[in-house]
Amino acid sequence: MAERVLLLSLADLSAPSGGREMLGRINLILLHDLLGDRLVHIRPRHAKSPLREAWRGHINGIDTALIADLLTTIADRGITQMVIDGSNFGAAIAVVKSRAPHVRIITIFHNVEARFFWGAFQARRSAKSFAVLAANYLAERKAVRHSDVLVTLSARDSAGLRRLYGRAADTVAPMVLADTTSFVTATSSSRQAYALFVGGAFYANIAGIDWFARVVAPQIGLRVMVVGRGMDVLAQRFAGNDRITLVGGVDDLAPWYADAALVIAPIFDGSGMKTKVAEALMHGKHVVGTPEAFSGYADDVVATNRCCADANAFVRAIDASLASPPPRYDPAMRALYERDHSPSAARARLARILRIPNQTSDA
Protein backbone atom coordinates (compact mmCIF):
# COMPACT_ATOMS: atom_id res chain seq x y z
CA MET A 1 0.00 0.00 0.00
CA ALA A 2 1.29 3.45 -0.91
CA GLU A 3 2.30 5.44 2.12
CA ARG A 4 0.18 8.48 2.91
CA VAL A 5 1.99 10.95 5.11
CA LEU A 6 0.75 13.82 7.24
CA LEU A 7 3.28 16.59 7.92
CA LEU A 8 2.78 18.85 10.93
CA SER A 9 5.06 21.82 10.43
CA LEU A 10 5.18 25.60 10.77
CA ALA A 11 7.06 25.76 7.46
CA ASP A 12 5.75 27.43 4.33
CA LEU A 13 7.30 28.38 1.00
CA SER A 14 8.06 31.99 1.90
CA ALA A 15 11.64 33.19 2.33
CA PRO A 16 12.98 31.74 5.62
CA SER A 17 14.31 34.11 8.28
CA GLY A 18 16.57 31.73 10.22
CA GLY A 19 18.09 28.28 10.47
CA ARG A 20 14.96 26.62 11.89
CA GLU A 21 12.78 28.13 9.17
CA MET A 22 15.25 27.11 6.45
CA LEU A 23 15.34 23.50 7.63
CA GLY A 24 11.55 23.32 7.97
CA ARG A 25 11.04 24.76 4.49
CA ILE A 26 13.42 22.34 2.81
CA ASN A 27 11.88 19.36 4.65
CA LEU A 28 8.48 20.46 3.29
CA ILE A 29 9.82 20.75 -0.27
CA LEU A 30 11.63 17.40 -0.17
CA LEU A 31 8.67 15.53 1.33
CA HIS A 32 6.37 16.95 -1.34
CA ASP A 33 8.87 15.93 -4.03
CA LEU A 34 9.03 12.40 -2.64
CA LEU A 35 5.30 11.92 -2.03
CA GLY A 36 3.33 14.27 -4.30
CA ASP A 37 -0.36 14.30 -3.40
CA ARG A 38 0.23 11.51 -0.87
CA LEU A 39 1.56 14.24 1.45
CA VAL A 40 -0.87 16.30 3.52
CA HIS A 41 0.59 19.38 5.20
CA ILE A 42 -1.11 20.90 8.24
CA ARG A 43 0.39 24.16 9.44
CA PRO A 44 -0.49 25.38 12.96
CA ARG A 45 -1.55 28.96 13.37
CA HIS A 46 0.91 31.30 15.06
CA ALA A 47 -1.61 32.19 17.75
CA LYS A 48 -0.29 33.03 21.19
CA SER A 49 -1.33 30.44 23.73
CA PRO A 50 -2.66 31.41 27.17
CA LEU A 51 -0.37 30.36 30.01
CA ARG A 52 -2.74 27.61 31.14
CA GLU A 53 -2.61 26.12 27.63
CA ALA A 54 1.19 26.38 27.44
CA TRP A 55 1.51 24.28 30.60
CA ARG A 56 -0.46 21.58 28.75
CA GLY A 57 2.08 21.73 25.94
CA HIS A 58 -0.21 23.73 23.68
CA ILE A 59 2.49 25.95 22.16
CA ASN A 60 3.45 27.04 18.64
CA GLY A 61 -0.18 27.08 17.53
CA ILE A 62 -1.20 23.69 19.00
CA ASP A 63 -4.73 23.73 20.39
CA THR A 64 -7.73 21.39 20.68
CA ALA A 65 -9.11 22.46 17.29
CA LEU A 66 -5.85 21.65 15.51
CA ILE A 67 -5.54 18.28 17.24
CA ALA A 68 -9.10 17.46 16.14
CA ASP A 69 -8.16 18.44 12.58
CA LEU A 70 -5.17 16.08 12.70
CA LEU A 71 -7.32 13.16 13.85
CA THR A 72 -9.98 13.84 11.20
CA THR A 73 -7.34 14.06 8.47
CA ILE A 74 -5.75 10.79 9.58
CA ALA A 75 -9.11 9.01 9.36
CA ASP A 76 -10.36 10.61 6.14
CA ARG A 77 -7.11 10.43 4.15
CA GLY A 78 -5.88 7.02 5.28
CA ILE A 79 -2.70 8.41 6.82
CA THR A 80 -0.09 5.75 7.61
CA GLN A 81 2.82 7.94 8.78
CA MET A 82 3.08 11.34 10.38
CA VAL A 83 6.15 13.57 10.25
CA ILE A 84 6.43 16.12 13.04
CA ASP A 85 8.79 18.97 12.21
CA GLY A 86 9.82 20.00 15.71
CA SER A 87 9.69 18.38 19.14
CA ASN A 88 7.67 21.26 20.59
CA PHE A 89 4.53 19.65 19.10
CA GLY A 90 4.60 16.91 21.74
CA ALA A 91 1.06 17.54 22.99
CA ALA A 92 -0.36 16.75 19.56
CA ILE A 93 1.88 13.69 19.21
CA ALA A 94 0.62 12.25 22.51
CA VAL A 95 -3.04 12.54 21.49
CA VAL A 96 -2.50 11.15 17.99
CA LYS A 97 -0.58 8.13 19.29
CA SER A 98 -3.36 7.48 21.81
CA ARG A 99 -6.23 7.82 19.30
CA ALA A 100 -4.52 6.45 16.18
CA PRO A 101 -1.85 4.02 17.39
CA HIS A 102 -1.42 2.51 13.90
CA VAL A 103 0.13 5.75 12.58
CA ARG A 104 3.93 5.68 12.57
CA ILE A 105 5.07 9.00 14.09
CA ILE A 106 8.46 10.43 13.09
CA THR A 107 9.64 13.49 15.00
CA ILE A 108 12.44 15.62 13.58
CA PHE A 109 14.31 17.56 16.26
CA HIS A 110 15.77 20.95 15.35
CA ASN A 111 17.46 21.09 18.76
CA VAL A 112 17.08 19.51 22.12
CA GLU A 113 14.59 22.26 22.90
CA ALA A 114 14.96 22.01 26.67
CA ARG A 115 18.71 22.53 26.27
CA PHE A 116 18.21 25.36 23.79
CA PHE A 117 15.78 27.28 25.99
CA TRP A 118 17.90 26.60 29.09
CA GLY A 119 20.68 28.51 27.35
CA ALA A 120 18.27 31.33 26.49
CA PHE A 121 17.09 31.43 30.11
CA GLN A 122 20.66 31.57 31.39
CA ALA A 123 21.38 34.47 29.02
CA ARG A 124 18.31 36.44 30.12
CA ARG A 125 16.67 35.26 33.32
CA SER A 126 13.02 36.27 33.62
CA ALA A 127 9.66 34.76 34.49
CA LYS A 128 8.81 34.69 30.78
CA SER A 129 12.00 32.90 29.70
CA PHE A 130 11.51 30.33 32.48
CA ALA A 131 7.90 29.74 31.40
CA VAL A 132 9.05 29.23 27.79
CA LEU A 133 11.69 26.75 28.99
CA ALA A 134 9.20 24.81 31.10
CA ALA A 135 6.54 24.68 28.36
CA ASN A 136 9.01 23.41 25.78
CA TYR A 137 10.43 20.82 28.18
CA LEU A 138 6.96 19.41 28.87
CA ALA A 139 6.08 19.33 25.16
CA GLU A 140 9.39 17.75 24.19
CA ARG A 141 9.06 15.07 26.86
CA LYS A 142 5.74 14.01 25.30
CA ALA A 143 7.33 13.96 21.85
CA VAL A 144 10.08 11.61 23.05
CA ARG A 145 7.67 9.31 24.86
CA HIS A 146 5.07 8.96 22.12
CA SER A 147 6.99 9.08 18.82
CA ASP A 148 7.94 5.90 17.00
CA VAL A 149 11.07 7.39 15.40
CA LEU A 150 13.23 10.21 16.79
CA VAL A 151 15.50 12.04 14.36
CA THR A 152 18.18 14.43 15.63
CA LEU A 153 20.69 16.61 13.83
CA SER A 154 23.66 15.19 15.70
CA ALA A 155 24.90 12.42 17.96
CA ARG A 156 25.29 15.04 20.69
CA ASP A 157 21.60 15.88 20.54
CA SER A 158 20.78 12.17 20.63
CA ALA A 159 22.86 11.82 23.79
CA GLY A 160 21.10 14.88 25.20
CA LEU A 161 17.72 13.23 24.71
CA ARG A 162 18.96 10.15 26.53
CA ARG A 163 20.20 12.23 29.47
CA LEU A 164 17.01 14.28 29.77
CA TYR A 165 14.34 11.78 28.84
CA GLY A 166 15.93 8.33 28.91
CA ARG A 167 15.72 7.67 25.17
CA ALA A 168 18.23 8.38 22.40
CA ALA A 169 17.45 9.17 18.77
CA ASP A 170 16.73 6.35 16.34
CA THR A 171 18.65 8.05 13.56
CA VAL A 172 20.83 11.11 12.99
CA ALA A 173 20.19 13.33 9.96
CA PRO A 174 22.52 16.34 9.87
CA MET A 175 21.79 19.93 8.91
CA VAL A 176 20.62 20.53 5.33
CA LEU A 177 20.62 23.80 3.39
CA ALA A 178 19.05 24.71 0.08
CA ASP A 179 21.76 25.63 -2.40
CA THR A 180 21.62 29.41 -2.73
CA THR A 181 25.11 29.97 -4.12
CA SER A 182 25.73 31.93 -7.28
CA PHE A 183 29.01 30.03 -7.77
CA VAL A 184 31.22 33.08 -7.45
CA THR A 185 34.73 31.64 -7.35
CA ALA A 186 36.76 34.83 -7.12
CA THR A 187 36.46 38.18 -5.43
CA SER A 188 33.45 40.11 -6.64
CA SER A 189 34.64 43.59 -5.67
CA SER A 190 37.69 45.57 -4.71
CA ARG A 191 37.05 45.19 -0.97
CA GLN A 192 40.05 44.19 1.08
CA ALA A 193 39.91 40.60 2.32
CA TYR A 194 38.21 40.06 5.67
CA ALA A 195 36.98 37.44 8.11
CA LEU A 196 33.23 36.96 7.82
CA PHE A 197 30.78 36.30 10.65
CA VAL A 198 27.21 35.48 9.61
CA GLY A 199 24.38 35.27 12.14
CA GLY A 200 21.28 37.01 13.43
CA ALA A 201 20.72 38.56 16.84
CA PHE A 202 20.42 35.26 18.73
CA TYR A 203 21.93 35.18 22.20
CA ALA A 204 24.79 32.79 21.35
CA ASN A 205 25.71 34.78 18.22
CA ILE A 206 25.77 38.04 20.17
CA ALA A 207 27.87 36.58 22.98
CA GLY A 208 30.24 34.90 20.54
CA ILE A 209 30.99 37.87 18.30
CA ASP A 210 31.20 40.20 21.31
CA TRP A 211 33.87 37.91 22.82
CA PHE A 212 35.71 37.74 19.51
CA ALA A 213 35.67 41.53 19.09
CA ARG A 214 37.05 42.10 22.59
CA VAL A 215 39.56 39.28 22.88
CA VAL A 216 40.63 38.09 19.43
CA ALA A 217 40.14 40.94 16.95
CA PRO A 218 42.77 43.24 18.54
CA GLN A 219 45.40 40.51 17.97
CA ILE A 220 44.79 39.75 14.27
CA GLY A 221 45.58 41.64 11.10
CA LEU A 222 42.22 41.06 9.48
CA ARG A 223 39.05 43.14 9.55
CA VAL A 224 35.87 41.32 10.60
CA MET A 225 32.56 41.84 8.78
CA VAL A 226 29.43 40.98 10.81
CA VAL A 227 26.46 40.21 8.57
CA GLY A 228 23.06 39.37 10.02
CA ARG A 229 19.66 40.80 10.83
CA GLY A 230 19.34 42.57 14.15
CA MET A 231 23.06 42.71 14.88
CA ASP A 232 22.88 46.50 15.01
CA VAL A 233 22.09 45.95 18.69
CA LEU A 234 25.87 45.78 19.05
CA ALA A 235 26.51 49.14 17.39
CA GLN A 236 27.12 51.02 20.60
CA ARG A 237 29.26 48.23 22.04
CA PHE A 238 31.46 48.16 18.94
CA ALA A 239 31.74 51.92 18.56
CA GLY A 240 35.41 52.81 18.16
CA ASN A 241 36.46 49.23 17.35
CA ASP A 242 38.08 49.69 13.93
CA ARG A 243 38.52 45.93 13.45
CA ILE A 244 34.76 45.20 13.42
CA THR A 245 32.28 46.39 10.79
CA LEU A 246 28.57 45.80 11.42
CA VAL A 247 26.93 45.26 8.05
CA GLY A 248 23.51 44.12 9.28
CA GLY A 249 20.99 42.23 7.18
CA VAL A 250 21.61 41.77 3.44
CA ASP A 251 19.50 40.42 0.60
CA ASP A 252 22.28 38.30 -0.90
CA LEU A 253 25.04 36.68 1.11
CA ALA A 254 26.95 35.35 -1.91
CA PRO A 255 29.10 38.48 -2.53
CA TRP A 256 30.04 38.63 1.15
CA TYR A 257 31.14 35.01 1.12
CA ALA A 258 32.99 35.48 -2.19
CA ASP A 259 35.23 38.24 -0.82
CA ALA A 260 35.89 36.64 2.58
CA ALA A 261 39.32 35.22 3.33
CA LEU A 262 37.66 32.85 5.80
CA VAL A 263 34.54 32.43 7.93
CA ILE A 264 34.64 32.65 11.72
CA ALA A 265 32.24 30.87 14.07
CA PRO A 266 33.04 31.81 17.69
CA ILE A 267 29.98 30.12 19.21
CA PHE A 268 30.08 28.76 22.76
CA ASP A 269 26.52 27.68 23.50
CA GLY A 270 23.45 26.17 21.88
CA SER A 271 21.99 22.90 20.67
CA GLY A 272 21.44 21.29 17.30
CA MET A 273 23.91 22.25 14.55
CA LYS A 274 25.17 25.66 13.54
CA THR A 275 23.83 26.66 10.14
CA LYS A 276 26.71 29.06 9.51
CA VAL A 277 29.21 26.19 9.11
CA ALA A 278 27.15 24.32 6.48
CA GLU A 279 26.54 27.63 4.72
CA ALA A 280 30.26 28.35 4.60
CA LEU A 281 30.94 24.89 3.13
CA MET A 282 28.23 25.51 0.55
CA HIS A 283 30.12 28.64 -0.55
CA GLY A 284 33.43 26.76 -0.66
CA LYS A 285 34.84 28.54 2.40
CA HIS A 286 37.15 27.45 5.19
CA VAL A 287 35.90 27.94 8.75
CA VAL A 288 37.70 28.89 11.95
CA GLY A 289 35.32 28.02 14.78
CA THR A 290 34.82 26.63 18.25
CA PRO A 291 34.07 23.00 19.11
CA GLU A 292 30.45 24.12 19.64
CA ALA A 293 30.28 25.53 16.12
CA PHE A 294 31.48 22.22 14.64
CA SER A 295 29.25 20.04 16.84
CA GLY A 296 27.43 17.49 14.69
CA TYR A 297 29.69 17.87 11.66
CA ALA A 298 31.68 14.96 10.26
CA ASP A 299 35.22 14.38 11.46
CA ASP A 300 36.68 15.35 8.08
CA VAL A 301 34.85 18.68 8.18
CA VAL A 302 36.57 19.46 11.49
CA ALA A 303 39.94 18.12 10.30
CA THR A 304 40.00 20.20 7.11
CA ASN A 305 38.99 23.40 8.90
CA ARG A 306 40.30 24.89 12.17
CA CYS A 307 38.69 24.09 15.51
CA CYS A 308 39.70 26.53 18.26
CA ALA A 309 38.90 26.23 21.95
CA ASP A 310 40.31 29.57 23.09
CA ALA A 311 41.51 33.00 21.96
CA ASN A 312 45.11 31.94 21.39
CA ALA A 313 44.00 29.14 19.10
CA PHE A 314 41.87 31.58 17.10
CA VAL A 315 44.80 33.97 16.72
CA ARG A 316 47.15 31.18 15.62
CA ALA A 317 44.62 29.80 13.14
CA ILE A 318 43.90 33.18 11.58
CA ASP A 319 47.58 34.08 11.43
CA ALA A 320 48.27 30.78 9.67
CA SER A 321 45.48 31.48 7.19
CA LEU A 322 46.99 34.88 6.44
CA ALA A 323 50.45 33.39 5.97
CA SER A 324 49.15 30.64 3.68
CA PRO A 325 45.70 31.72 2.47
CA PRO A 326 43.19 29.00 1.61
CA PRO A 327 41.46 29.27 -1.79
CA ARG A 328 38.68 31.84 -1.86
CA TYR A 329 36.57 29.03 -3.29
CA ASP A 330 37.67 25.53 -2.32
CA PRO A 331 35.94 22.69 -4.22
CA ALA A 332 36.88 20.33 -1.37
CA MET A 333 34.75 22.35 1.06
CA ARG A 334 31.90 22.45 -1.44
CA ALA A 335 32.12 18.66 -1.82
CA LEU A 336 31.60 18.23 1.93
CA TYR A 337 28.41 20.29 1.69
CA GLU A 338 27.14 18.25 -1.25
CA ARG A 339 27.88 14.95 0.50
CA ASP A 340 26.17 15.63 3.83
CA HIS A 341 24.20 18.87 3.80
CA SER A 342 22.70 19.27 0.33
CA PRO A 343 19.03 18.69 -0.59
CA SER A 344 19.92 15.54 -2.54
CA ALA A 345 21.63 14.06 0.52
CA ALA A 346 18.69 15.00 2.74
CA ARG A 347 16.18 13.61 0.25
CA ALA A 348 17.84 10.20 0.35
CA ARG A 349 17.85 10.25 4.18
CA LEU A 350 14.13 11.15 4.33
CA ALA A 351 13.28 8.34 1.92
CA ARG A 352 15.12 5.85 4.17
CA ILE A 353 13.39 7.16 7.29
CA LEU A 354 9.97 6.94 5.62
CA ARG A 355 10.86 3.54 4.12
CA ILE A 356 9.91 4.60 0.61
CA PRO A 357 11.86 4.62 -2.69
CA ASN A 358 14.07 7.65 -3.30
CA GLN A 359 12.49 8.70 -6.56
CA THR A 360 10.48 11.72 -7.69
CA SER A 361 6.79 11.21 -7.11
CA ASP A 362 4.70 10.85 -10.25
CA ALA A 363 1.49 11.48 -8.34
Summary of the structure (lengths in Angstrom):
residues: 363
radius of gyration: 21.3
end to end distance: 14.3
largest distance: 66.1
contacts: 1240
relative contact order: 0.13
helix: 49%
strand: 13%
